[in-house]
Amino acid sequence: MLQKLPGEARARVPDPGAEAVFYCAGGLRSLFAGKQLQDMAYKNVFSMKGGYHAWRESRHPVG
């Protein structure tokens, strides 16, 4: 999936100044995804630390 990210990012988020937040189950893949976009000159890229599991453990709402 991360191999497709550069092309998908340009198609879905053409503005490199737009905010993009990535998350995955544990936070590692989203960290790599964010790094890829930063390498593509995206400026406001964030990875949710700890991913979905940390979000649920913190008792944040899940829809």
Secondary structure, DSSP 8 states (H G I E B T S, - for coil): -GGGHHHHHHHH---TTSEEEE--SSSHHHHHHHHHHHHTT-SEEEE-TTHHHHHHHTT----
